[in-house]
Amino acid sequence: MTITDITIRPTSNETIIKFEANRFLTQHNSYEFNNIDDAAISPLAQQLFYLPFVKKVYITSNFVAIERYNIVEWSDVQDEVAVQIKNYLNSDGIVIKEDTSKPKNAVTVYAESTPNPSVLKFVSNKPLVGQICEFGSIDESKNSPLAIALFQFPFVKSVFMDKNYISITKYDVAEWPEITNQLRGFIKTYIEEGKPVLNAPITQQKQVNEEKAEQHFESLDDTSKNIVNILEEYVKPAVASDGGNIEFRSYDPETKKVEVLLQGACSGCPSSTFTLKNGIENMLKEMLGDQNLTVSAING
């Protein structure tokens, strides 16, 4: 059994503090309680309302946020509250009686074509992940129960996830008209049932990913930083709309060679070479004022 840990995180509102757990607390639903009667479906929230300074309780997928009355400061009581929540969770206390709660919002999933004929993009109206994830095989999918489930389909070659969509690359053994509805229905049902997409909560994934990206960025030279900024602002949004991603890998100041990583629908796409040479490469040459730059790509 995994021990639940609680991390205290301040918010922009000094009266509200978050107690973040290292596991999911709800089935991807969010709740707001204004008093102990309002919290009838949440034994945890009811327990917290016995604390005289608790004004409101918010419970979401992996954290409990509490708004306090001004009779105390958080610095005086936050550690005690964190211990109380941790002990409650580790004693298998019920967070939300979700089977008696309000109906879940409808989940919609639609399929969208990409420039790569082997890749289809499945877009959800619910957030799925907080960072880019790419899985080339079931062996690489140990951290994603959803990816493992998708690889049970014999025609699934690779899985790419970002924000609210999943790009699936198929083997040539099947054609999209034959399998699209099957995949769309499977993904929709999986999300509706509240099954985990990844083994770590979204906010934790995002925070770790952003910290790593920031550390890497600060270690780059000025030209590399400019290239990263250009890719982030001008290239990534367009690539993401096609179900893919592009990541900066390296820049060699002697050879003027820029290397990027293509992921999702961009990986192996017949038009990717044309896009690199006639789009990204020309853009970098113009914006950096260096006509000797060249761009090469690695397929993820």
C-alpha positions in Angstrom: 0.0 0.0 0.0 1.3 3.4 -1.0 1.6 5.9 1.8 -0.1 9.2 1.0 2.1 12.3 1.5 0.8 15.9 1.7 2.7 18.9 0.4 1.6 22.4 1.5 1.4 24.9 -1.4 0.5 28.6 -1.0 -1.8 30.2 -3.6 -2.2 33.8 -4.9 -5.0 34.3 -2.3 -3.4 34.5 1.1 -6.5 33.1 2.8 -6.4 29.9 0.7 -3.8 27.2 0.9 -3.5 23.9 -1.0 -2.7 20.5 0.5 -1.5 18.5 -2.4 -1.5 14.7 -2.3 0.8 12.3 -4.2 -2.2 10.3 -5.5 -5.6 10.9 -6.9 -8.3 11.8 -4.4 -11.3 12.0 -6.7 -12.3 10.5 -10.0 -11.2 13.7 -11.8 -14.1 15.7 -10.5 -13.9 19.0 -8.5 -16.0 20.0 -5.5 -16.6 23.2 -3.5 -18.2 23.1 0.0 -19.4 26.2 1.9 -20.4 24.5 5.2 -20.6 21.2 7.0 -24.2 20.5 5.7 -23.1 21.4 2.1 -20.3 18.7 2.5 -22.7 15.8 3.0 -21.0 13.7 0.3 -17.5 14.3 1.7 -16.6 12.9 5.1 -13.2 14.5 4.8 -14.6 18.0 4.2 -17.0 17.5 7.1 -14.2 16.7 9.4 -12.3 19.8 8.3 -15.3 22.0 9.0 -14.9 21.1 12.7 -11.8 23.3 12.6 -13.2 26.7 13.7 -11.1 28.7 11.1 -12.3 26.7 8.0 -14.5 28.9 5.8 -14.6 26.8 2.6 -13.2 23.5 1.4 -12.3 22.7 -2.2 -11.5 19.1 -3.2 -10.2 18.3 -6.7 -8.3 15.4 -8.3 -5.2 15.5 -6.2 -5.4 18.3 -3.6 -7.6 19.8 -0.9 -7.7 23.6 -0.8 -9.0 25.4 2.3 -10.1 29.0 2.7 -9.7 30.3 6.3 -11.4 32.9 8.3 -9.2 35.7 9.5 -9.1 34.5 13.1 -5.8 32.7 12.4 -2.8 32.9 10.1 -1.9 29.8 7.9 1.6 29.8 9.2 0.2 29.0 12.7 -2.0 26.1 11.7 -1.0 24.7 8.2 1.3 22.0 9.5 -1.3 20.7 11.9 -4.0 20.6 9.1 -1.6 18.8 6.7 -1.0 16.1 9.3 -4.7 15.7 9.9 -5.4 15.3 6.2 -2.5 12.9 5.8 -3.6 10.7 8.7 -7.2 10.7 7.4 -6.1 9.5 3.9 -3.7 6.9 5.3 -6.5 5.5 7.4 -8.5 4.9 4.2 -11.0 7.6 5.0 -13.5 8.4 2.4 -12.8 11.6 0.5 -16.0 11.8 -1.7 -19.0 9.5 -2.0 -18.8 9.9 -5.7 -21.5 7.4 -6.5 -24.1 9.7 -4.8 -22.6 13.0 -6.0 -23.8 15.1 -8.9 -23.7 13.5 -12.3 -20.4 13.8 -14.2 -20.2 16.2 -17.0 -20.5 14.5 -20.4 -17.3 13.5 -22.1 -16.9 14.1 -25.8 -14.1 12.7 -28.0 -13.8 13.4 -31.7 -11.3 12.2 -34.3 -9.3 14.7 -36.3 -7.1 14.0 -39.3 -3.4 15.1 -39.3 -0.9 15.7 -42.2 0.5 12.2 -41.4 -1.8 9.6 -43.0 -0.7 7.0 -40.4 -1.7 9.2 -37.4 -5.2 10.3 -36.2 -5.8 12.7 -33.4 -8.5 12.0 -30.7 -9.5 15.2 -29.0 -11.3 15.3 -25.6 -13.3 18.0 -23.9 -11.5 17.0 -20.7 -7.8 17.6 -19.8 -5.8 14.4 -20.0 -2.2 15.1 -19.2 -0.1 18.0 -17.9 3.0 17.2 -20.0 3.8 15.7 -23.4 4.1 11.9 -23.3 5.1 9.6 -26.1 5.1 5.8 -26.0 6.6 3.7 -28.8 5.6 0.4 -27.3 3.8 -1.2 -24.4 7.2 -1.7 -22.7 7.6 2.1 -22.6 4.0 2.6 -21.2 4.5 1.5 -17.6 3.6 5.0 -16.3 0.4 5.2 -18.4 -2.5 2.8 -17.8 -4.3 4.3 -20.8 -1.4 3.8 -23.2 -1.1 0.2 -22.0 -4.8 -0.3 -22.7 -4.4 1.2 -26.2 -1.5 -1.1 -27.1 -3.9 -4.0 -26.6 -5.3 -3.1 -30.0 -3.0 -4.9 -32.5 -3.1 -2.0 -35.0 -1.8 0.6 -32.5 1.9 1.3 -33.3 2.6 4.3 -31.0 0.7 6.7 -28.6 1.4 10.4 -28.1 -0.5 12.5 -25.5 -0.6 16.3 -24.9 -3.1 18.4 -22.9 -6.5 17.2 -24.1 -5.7 14.9 -27.0 -4.1 11.6 -28.0 -2.4 11.0 -31.3 -2.3 7.4 -32.3 -0.1 6.0 -35.0 -1.4 2.8 -36.7 0.2 -0.1 -38.4 -0.7 -0.5 -42.1 -2.6 -3.7 -41.3 -5.7 -1.6 -40.7 -7.3 1.5 -42.3 -8.7 4.4 -40.3 -12.3 4.0 -41.5 -12.3 0.5 -40.0 -10.9 1.4 -36.6 -11.6 5.1 -35.8 -15.0 4.6 -34.2 -13.7 1.7 -32.1 -10.8 3.8 -30.8 -12.9 6.9 -30.2 -15.5 4.9 -28.3 -12.8 3.2 -26.2 -11.1 6.4 -25.2 -14.5 8.1 -24.4 -15.6 5.3 -22.1 -12.1 5.1 -20.5 -12.3 8.8 -19.6 -16.0 8.7 -18.5 -15.1 5.9 -16.1 -12.5 8.0 -14.4 -9.7 5.6 -15.0 -6.1 7.1 -14.7 -4.4 8.3 -17.8 -1.0 8.5 -16.1 0.1 7.1 -12.7 1.0 10.6 -11.3 -1.5 13.5 -11.0 -1.5 16.1 -13.7 -0.3 19.0 -11.5 2.7 17.0 -10.3 3.6 16.0 -13.9 3.4 19.6 -15.0 5.4 21.0 -12.2 8.3 18.5 -12.6 8.3 19.0 -16.4 8.4 22.8 -16.1 11.2 22.7 -13.6 13.3 20.4 -15.8 12.6 22.6 -18.9 13.6 25.8 -17.1 16.8 24.3 -15.8 17.7 23.1 -19.3 16.9 26.4 -20.8 19.1 28.3 -18.4 22.1 26.1 -19.3 21.8 27.0 -23.1 23.9 29.7 -24.9 22.1 32.8 -26.2 21.6 31.6 -29.8 20.1 28.3 -28.5 17.7 30.3 -26.2 16.6 32.4 -29.1 15.9 29.2 -31.2 13.9 27.7 -28.3 11.8 30.9 -28.0 11.1 31.0 -31.7 10.0 27.4 -31.7 7.8 27.9 -28.7 6.1 31.0 -30.0 5.8 30.4 -33.7 6.1 26.7 -34.4 4.8 24.6 -31.6 1.2 26.0 -31.7 0.8 25.1 -35.4 2.4 21.7 -34.9 0.2 20.9 -31.9 -2.9 21.6 -33.9 -1.8 18.8 -36.2 -1.4 16.4 -33.3 2.4 16.6 -33.0 5.2 18.3 -31.2 8.7 19.7 -31.9 11.5 20.0 -29.3 14.8 21.7 -29.5 17.7 19.3 -29.1 20.9 21.1 -29.9 22.7 23.9 -31.8 26.3 23.7 -33.0 27.8 27.2 -33.4 30.6 25.9 -35.6 28.5 24.0 -38.2 25.4 26.2 -37.7 23.3 23.0 -37.4 20.1 23.0 -35.4 18.7 19.6 -34.4 15.1 19.1 -33.4 13.0 16.2 -32.2 9.7 15.5 -34.0 7.0 13.7 -32.0 3.4 12.5 -32.4 1.9 13.1 -35.9 5.1 14.9 -37.0 7.3 11.8 -36.5 7.7 10.0 -39.8 5.3 12.4 -41.5 5.9 12.6 -45.3 5.6 16.3 -45.2 7.9 16.9 -42.2 11.1 17.3 -44.3 9.4 19.9 -46.5 8.1 21.7 -43.4 11.5 21.8 -41.8 13.4 23.0 -44.8 10.9 25.5 -46.2 9.3 26.6 -43.0 11.3 26.3 -39.8 14.7 26.6 -41.4 13.8 29.7 -43.3 12.1 31.2 -40.3 15.2 30.7 -38.1 17.5 32.1 -40.8 15.4 35.3 -41.1 14.7 35.9 -37.4 18.3 35.1 -36.3 19.9 36.9 -39.3 22.0 33.9 -40.2 21.6 32.4 -43.7 24.0 29.5 -42.9 21.7 27.8 -40.4 20.5 24.4 -41.3 17.8 22.2 -39.5 17.8 18.5 -39.2 15.3 16.3 -37.3 15.1 13.2 -35.3 11.9 11.2 -35.4 10.6 10.4 -31.9 
